[in-house]
Every structure is written in C-alpha cells, then in structure tokens.
Amino acid sequence: WFNWGDRQAVLFDLPARKFYLFGLTFWPQDLIYLAVLLIMAALSLFLFTALAGRLWCGYACPQTVWTETFLWMERITEGNRSKRMKLDRGPWTTEKVLRKSSKQVLWVSFAFFTGFTFVSYFTPMRDLWMKLTTLSLGPWETFWIVFYSLATYGNAGFLREQVCKYMCPYARFQSAMFDRDTLIIAYDEERGEPRGGRRRGKARDETPLGDCIDCTMCVQVCPTGIDIRKGLQYECIACAACIDVCDTVMEKMDYPKGLIRYTTEHALHSEKQKIFRPRIAIYSALLLSLFAGWSISIAARTPLAVDVIRDRNALYREVPGDRIENVYTLKIMNKDSADRRYTITAMGVDGIAVETNLNNAVIPSGAIESVAAQVSVPAGSASGRNEVTIVVTADDNPEIAVRETTVFHAPF
C-alpha cells in the first residue's frame, strides 16, 4: 500500500524474479539472505518465548489479531456477549436482520481486504486494483484473492481459537523453550485457595477462604476455554484476558489485584528467579551474530554478478602481434534497479589485454548478458598455468565492480 521511490515498497515479482524490500532488490541468487532472515526469525521466536512466554501467540500472531478484529466488529454490530446470546435466542426481527447483516458486511469486506492485500505482495497493488475495477483479473489472481478471503473469514470468524488448539504446531513444542524462569500467566494458588463464594465487601480476614471467589469469570473470558487455576496448559495463548477480568473482580471485592498475573514459576513460589540464563545467552549471541553478519553482508553487497567460464576447446592459441590468447565466456548479471554499461579489464600478467563483443552496450536491469572475452598477453611474458583476474566495472560508478580469478594458459 506504500511506495518506495517509483515502486511498491514490498513486492515479490515472481515473473521478473525480483524481490523488492524497501530500498533493496533481491534476485534468486540472493536466496541466502532470505534463508538467514528465516533463521533469525526462528531464533527470535526461541529467545522471546524463553524469556517472556507466548508473546507471539497473545499479541502478534495474525490469527489472534484477526480474530480480535472480527470480535470487535461483532461487538459493535451485535453488542456484548449477553446481548449476542439474547439476540440469537430471539425471533427474526428487522433489528436482528440489520445487525446480523451489518456484521456479515464488515466481516466479508475485511476478509476481502486481507485477500486483496496478500495478493498485492505478488502483483503490484495499483495494477491489481485497476484490473479489479475493470473486471480484468487473471484466473490465478482471482483464485488467490478468493482463497485468502475465505481463509480469513473462516479462521477469524468461525474457527477462531480452534486454530490455536488443534491446527497450530507452536503450542506442541513450546514446552521445549520454557523453564521455571519463563514469564507465564499463572494463578496464585497459595493466595487463592481454598476458593469459594462470599458476600461482596466481606473482609479477607473474616473468612477461612482464599481470595478466589470462584466466579469462573477467568474461564468465561478465555478464548480457548481453559481454567487457568488448574495450572499452565498448552492451550493458553497468553492473551491476558483472565488477568484483566480477575483484576476487575478483585477490585470490586476490595482485594489486592494480581491473583492471576504475569509471573514465573520461581517467583510464584517465592524462589529466586534468573533473567539471564544459559539458553538466553546462547540465543542472544547467535541472534546478534547472525544479524551483524547479515547487515554487513547487505551493506557490502554489490548489485553485479559475474561468472567466468573458460573455453575448453583449446588451452591457448597464438594470434598476430606475437601474442598468446585465451578465450572466456563471461555471464554478466545486472542486479541493480537501473540499466548500466560495464568495462572489462584484466590483470595478473604484464601486458595483458582484453577484447570483447560488449561494444559499450547497455545491460538492462535484471538482464544476464553473455559476453565473449579474448584475453591476450605478449609471447614470453607468461608460461604454463597462470592466475589472472578479470574485473568488470560499471562505467558510471567505479564502486560497482566484481573481480573474478581464473586460469590463463600459455606455452612452457
């Protein structure tokens, strides 16, 4: 939805084999950068989970965010939970039809917006919008917009927490990243038990019961339907809804808040907790090392790639002018976003010279040009097997240059 210069800020142009990420342009040969990014994302997930629990699930996962959005739309059209239940039980009136229809219009519109936006990562959004308004969408674009619209509508509107409980694999292996110093949502059993109902306003020291009044509000607001008072469970997505509602109840009862709270198992049992632990140190060191290496590599990246292929038909040949010549094929790829001209030179032997069929031609952005290069040296200046370096330099920017070392053969 945003431009970066004269193009879309984030665009994966599969037909042109270009991947635009703000000011960077990546090619299939740059797949290693994507691989490192995915490794950093995985390590970040490990680090944040070990340190602060399921932050991803509770606050950043698209399933959680989109579900919250759909629930918000449901609340503004049909009311809170009790009003929705009353509306569902009631007869079909004009008000009910209007409220139900309004909700569906909002849901379908937002789902379509999501599907359209997702496809816009692969087809420029403005082109896609023009095709949509002129009813000229291609079959694949139409399929994927409809597919992701339906997926959003189904997952966020109907499946909701069922995706987290039965489809998401993250909950199944999160325990491998947890320890007793990981931040979790927990019920303070020592303070809350034995639980039981009581009159509002009754002082804590006037009853043998704990602070939990057994109102079950924490269970009612839980999107996955668990009872946090039974301890940490894999279904918990750390949304903190139980914390909010329990604090509200404690406030009404004039009891201290925090019966259910963010804490650690060590802190919950009044034991010493450690924030910096071996796994945290290892995850952090690996993540920082990868990020530093990735950043340095991106900064030093040259928008030019050159492959040098030596002609295997003959080791060398004698040419007029008392010179020895080797023939090479250069594959020059312009990975920049602008068209460029290049100059080819060589070094490594005295008197070395290069002749090519490039002829000051412009290599378009993203194009791969096959160039024949005849490299020659004066007879007697080299013998046997020699290492030479072929240099390809952009005419308008000497900093864009690639050096490739190859072998030059001469008579002994």
C-alpha positions in Angstrom: 0.0 0.0 0.0 3.1 2.3 0.2 5.6 3.3 -2.4 9.4 3.4 -2.1 10.6 5.8 -4.8 8.9 4.9 -8.0 7.8 1.3 -7.0 5.9 -0.6 -4.3 7.8 -0.7 -1.0 7.4 -4.5 -0.6 6.9 -6.6 -3.8 7.7 -10.2 -4.7 7.8 -10.0 -8.5 7.9 -13.7 -9.4 7.7 -13.4 -13.2 10.6 -11.0 -13.2 12.4 -12.9 -10.5 12.8 -9.7 -8.4 12.1 -9.2 -4.7 11.8 -5.6 -3.6 12.2 -4.9 0.1 12.1 -1.1 0.6 15.4 0.1 -0.8 16.8 -3.4 -1.5 16.4 -5.5 -4.6 17.0 -9.3 -4.3 17.4 -11.9 -7.0 17.1 -15.7 -7.0 20.9 -15.7 -6.4 20.3 -13.9 -3.2 18.3 -16.7 -1.6 20.9 -17.0 1.1 19.7 -13.7 2.5 16.1 -14.9 2.8 17.4 -18.1 4.5 19.3 -16.1 7.1 16.3 -13.9 7.7 14.1 -17.0 8.4 16.8 -18.4 10.7 16.9 -15.1 12.6 13.1 -15.1 12.8 13.2 -18.6 14.3 15.9 -17.7 16.8 13.9 -14.6 17.8 10.9 -16.7 18.5 13.0 -19.1 20.7 14.5 -16.1 22.5 11.3 -14.2 23.2 9.5 -17.4 24.2 12.2 -18.5 26.6 12.3 -15.0 28.1 8.6 -13.9 28.1 6.5 -16.8 27.1 3.9 -16.8 24.3 4.2 -13.2 23.3 3.8 -14.1 19.7 0.5 -16.0 20.3 -1.1 -13.4 22.5 -0.1 -10.2 20.7 1.4 -10.7 17.3 0.1 -13.9 15.6 -2.2 -13.0 12.6 -4.7 -15.5 13.8 -5.0 -13.7 17.2 -5.0 -10.2 15.7 -7.5 -11.0 13.0 -9.8 -12.8 15.5 -9.7 -9.8 17.8 -10.7 -7.6 14.8 -13.6 -9.9 13.9 -14.8 -9.9 17.5 -14.6 -6.1 17.6 -16.8 -6.0 14.5 -19.2 -8.4 16.2 -19.4 -6.3 19.3 -20.1 -3.1 17.6 -22.9 -4.6 15.5 -24.5 -7.2 17.9 -23.4 -5.9 21.3 -21.6 -7.7 24.1 -21.8 -11.4 24.9 -25.1 -11.3 26.8 -26.7 -9.2 24.1 -25.5 -11.5 21.4 -26.9 -14.5 23.2 -30.2 -12.8 23.7 -30.2 -11.7 20.0 -29.5 -15.3 18.9 -32.4 -16.7 21.0 -34.9 -14.1 19.9 -37.1 -14.2 16.8 -36.0 -12.8 13.4 -37.0 -9.1 13.6 -35.9 -6.2 11.4 -33.4 -5.2 14.1 -31.9 -8.7 14.2 -31.6 -8.9 10.4 -29.9 -5.5 10.3 -27.5 -6.4 13.0 -26.6 -9.8 11.5 -26.3 -8.3 8.0 -24.1 -5.5 9.2 -21.8 -7.9 10.9 -21.5 -10.0 7.7 -20.9 -7.0 5.6 -18.0 -5.9 7.8 -16.6 -9.5 8.0 -16.7 -10.0 4.3 -15.3 -6.6 3.5 -12.3 -7.1 5.9 -11.7 -10.6 4.6 -11.7 -9.4 1.0 -9.3 -6.6 2.0 -7.0 -9.2 3.6 -7.1 -11.4 0.5 -6.5 -8.5 -1.9 -3.6 -7.2 0.2 -1.9 -10.6 0.3 -2.1 -10.9 -3.5 -0.7 -7.4 -3.7 2.6 -8.6 -2.4 3.0 -10.5 -5.7 1.1 -8.3 -8.1 1.6 -4.6 -7.8 -1.3 -3.2 -5.8 -2.2 -0.4 -8.1 -2.1 -2.7 -11.2 -4.3 -5.2 -9.2 -6.7 -2.5 -8.3 -7.0 -1.4 -11.9 -7.6 -5.0 -13.0 -10.3 -5.4 -10.3 -12.1 -2.2 -11.2 -12.1 -3.1 -14.9 -13.1 -6.7 -14.2 -9.9 -7.9 -16.0 -8.3 -10.0 -13.2 -6.5 -13.1 -14.3 -7.7 -16.6 -13.2 -4.8 -17.1 -10.7 -5.2 -13.7 -9.1 -8.9 -14.2 -8.8 -8.4 -17.6 -7.2 -5.9 -16.4 -4.6 -7.9 -13.4 -3.6 -11.0 -15.5 -3.1 -9.0 -18.3 -1.4 -7.3 -16.0 1.2 -10.6 -14.0 1.7 -12.4 -17.3 2.5 -9.5 -18.4 4.7 -9.6 -15.2 6.7 -13.4 -15.3 7.0 -13.3 -18.9 8.2 -10.3 -18.8 10.5 -11.1 -15.4 12.2 -14.9 -15.5 12.0 -15.7 -19.1 12.9 -12.7 -21.4 13.8 -11.0 -18.7 16.0 -9.4 -20.4 18.9 -9.9 -23.9 17.3 -7.0 -23.0 15.0 -4.8 -22.4 18.1 -5.9 -25.6 19.9 -5.9 -28.1 17.0 -4.1 -26.7 14.0 -1.1 -24.6 15.2 2.0 -26.7 15.9 3.6 -24.0 18.1 1.8 -25.0 21.2 3.0 -28.5 20.9 6.7 -27.7 21.1 6.6 -24.5 23.3 7.4 -26.6 26.4 10.9 -27.2 25.0 11.6 -23.5 25.3 10.0 -22.9 28.7 11.7 -23.2 32.0 10.9 -22.1 35.6 12.1 -18.6 34.9 10.0 -18.0 31.8 7.3 -15.4 32.1 3.9 -17.0 32.1 0.3 -16.2 33.1 -0.4 -18.1 36.4 -2.9 -18.3 39.2 -1.5 -17.7 42.7 -2.8 -20.9 44.3 -1.4 -20.1 47.7 -3.3 -16.9 47.9 -6.5 -18.0 46.1 -7.2 -21.4 47.7 -9.4 -22.6 49.2 -11.8 -20.9 46.8 -15.4 -20.2 47.5 -18.2 -17.7 47.1 -18.9 -14.9 49.7 -20.8 -11.7 50.1 -19.3 -8.6 48.5 -17.5 -6.3 50.9 -16.6 -9.1 53.4 -13.1 -8.6 54.7 -10.4 -11.2 53.8 -9.7 -12.0 57.4 -13.3 -12.7 58.2 -13.4 -15.9 56.1 -11.2 -19.0 56.1 -11.4 -19.0 52.3 -8.7 -17.7 49.9 -9.1 -14.7 47.6 -10.7 -16.6 44.7 -14.4 -16.3 44.9 -14.9 -19.0 42.3 -16.8 -16.7 39.9 -15.4 -18.6 36.9 -15.1 -15.3 35.0 -11.5 -16.3 34.1 -12.9 -19.4 32.4 -15.7 -17.5 30.6 -13.4 -14.9 29.0 -10.7 -17.4 28.0 -10.8 -17.7 24.2 -9.6 -21.3 24.4 -11.9 -22.2 27.3 -9.3 -23.4 29.8 -9.3 -22.9 33.6 -6.0 -21.1 34.4 -6.5 -22.2 38.0 -5.5 -25.7 37.0 -2.0 -24.5 36.1 -0.2 -23.8 32.8 -1.7 -25.5 29.9 -0.6 -25.7 26.2 -3.9 -24.2 25.1 -3.1 -20.9 26.8 -2.2 -18.3 24.2 -1.2 -15.6 26.8 -3.8 -13.1 25.7 -4.1 -11.9 29.4 -8.0 -11.8 29.2 -8.1 -13.7 32.5 -5.8 -11.2 34.2 -8.0 -8.3 33.2 -11.2 -9.8 34.3 -9.8 -11.2 37.6 -8.3 -7.8 38.5 -11.8 -6.3 37.9 -13.3 -8.8 40.3 -10.6 -8.3 42.9 -11.2 -4.5 42.7 -14.9 -4.9 43.3 -14.2 -7.2 46.3 -11.6 -4.7 47.7 -9.0 -7.4 47.4 -5.5 -6.8 46.0 -5.1 -7.3 42.3 -2.8 -9.9 40.9 -4.5 -13.2 41.9 -3.9 -14.1 38.2 -0.8 -12.3 36.8 2.2 -12.4 34.7 4.9 -14.1 36.7 7.4 -17.0 36.7 7.2 -20.4 38.5 10.2 -19.4 40.7 8.6 -16.1 41.6 5.2 -17.7 42.2 6.8 -19.9 44.9 8.9 -17.1 46.3 12.1 -18.5 44.9 15.0 -16.6 43.3 14.5 -16.1 39.6 17.1 -15.6 36.9 16.5 -13.5 33.9 19.9 -14.1 32.3 20.3 -17.9 31.8 22.5 -20.0 29.6 19.8 -20.5 26.9 19.1 -16.8 26.9 22.8 -16.0 26.5 23.1 -18.6 23.7 20.0 -17.4 21.8 21.1 -13.8 22.1 24.6 -14.4 21.0 23.5 -16.4 18.0 20.9 -13.8 17.0 23.3 -10.9 17.4 26.0 -12.7 15.4 23.6 -13.5 12.6 22.1 -10.0 12.5 25.5 -8.4 12.4 26.7 -10.8 9.6 23.5 -10.3 7.6 23.7 -6.5 7.9 27.4 -6.3 7.0 26.8 -8.6 4.0 23.8 -6.5 2.8 25.9 -3.3 3.2 28.8 -4.8 1.2 26.6 -6.4 -1.4 27.4 -5.5 -5.0 24.5 -5.2 -7.5 26.5 -7.1 -10.0 27.3 -10.8 -10.5 29.9 -12.2 -12.9 30.6 -15.9 -13.8 33.8 -16.6 -15.8 33.8 -19.7 -18.0 37.0 -20.7 -19.8 36.8 -22.1 -23.3 37.8 -25.7 -23.0 38.3 -26.4 -26.7 41.9 -25.1 -26.7 44.3 -24.3 -23.9 45.7 -21.3 -25.8 46.3 -20.0 -29.3 48.9 -17.8 -30.9 47.5 -14.7 -32.6 49.0 -12.0 -34.8 51.2 -9.5 -32.9 53.2 -12.2 -31.2 50.6 -12.7 -28.5 49.1 -15.7 -26.7 45.3 -15.7 -26.3 42.8 -17.5 -24.1 39.0 -17.2 -24.7 36.4 -16.9 -21.9 32.7 -16.5 -21.7 31.5 -14.0 -19.1 28.0 -14.2 -17.7 27.3 -10.6 -16.5 24.1 -10.1 -14.5 23.0 -6.6 -13.7 21.3 -6.9 -10.3 20.8 -3.2 -10.0 17.5 -1.4 -10.4 19.0 0.8 -13.2 20.4 -0.1 -16.7 24.2 0.1 -16.8 27.3 -0.1 -19.1 30.3 -2.1 -18.0 34.0 -2.1 -18.8 36.0 -5.4 -18.7 39.7 -5.4 -17.8 42.2 -8.0 -16.7 45.4 -8.1 -14.5 47.9 -10.6 -13.3 50.4 -10.7 -16.3 52.4 -7.8 -17.8 50.9 -6.5 -21.0 47.6 -8.3 -20.6 44.7 -7.0 -22.7 41.1 -7.8 -23.2 38.9 -7.7 -26.3 35.1 -8.3 -26.0 32.0 -8.1 -28.1 30.3 -6.0 -25.4 30.9 -2.8 -27.5 29.8 -0.4 -24.8 26.3 -2.0 -24.8 23.8 -1.3 -22.1 22.8 -4.2 -19.9 19.2 -3.7 -18.7 18.3 -4.1 -15.1 17.9 -7.7 -14.2 19.3 -8.9 -17.5 22.0 -11.5 -17.9 24.4 -10.8 -20.8 26.7 -13.5 -22.3 30.0 -11.8 -23.3 32.9 -13.4 -25.3 36.2 -12.2 -24.0 39.6 -12.7 -25.7 42.4 -12.2 -23.1 45.9 -12.0 -24.6 49.4 -11.4 -23.3 52.7 -10.8 -25.1 54.5 -14.1 -26.0 57.1 -14.9 -23.4 55.5 -12.8 -20.6 53.8 -15.9 -19.2 54.4 -19.7 -19.3 52.4 -22.7 -18.2 49.4 -22.1 -15.9 48.9 -18.5 -14.6 46.4 -16.9 -12.4 44.7 -13.8 -13.8 41.9 -11.6 -12.5 39.1 -10.3 -14.7 37.5 -7.1 -13.5 34.0 -5.9 -14.5 33.3 -2.3 -13.5 30.3 -0.1 -14.0 31.2 2.9 -16.2 29.2 5.4 -14.1 30.1 4.0 -10.7 33.6 2.6 -10.1 32.5 1.2 -6.7 30.3 -1.3 -8.5 32.9 -3.8 -9.5 33.4 -7.6 -9.4 36.8 -9.4 -9.6 36.9 -13.0 -10.7 40.1 -15.1 -10.7 40.6 -17.6 -13.4 43.4 -19.5 -15.1 45.4 -18.3 -18.2 47.4 -21.0 -20.1 50.5 -20.2 -22.1 53.2 -22.4 -23.7 56.1 -23.6 -21.4 
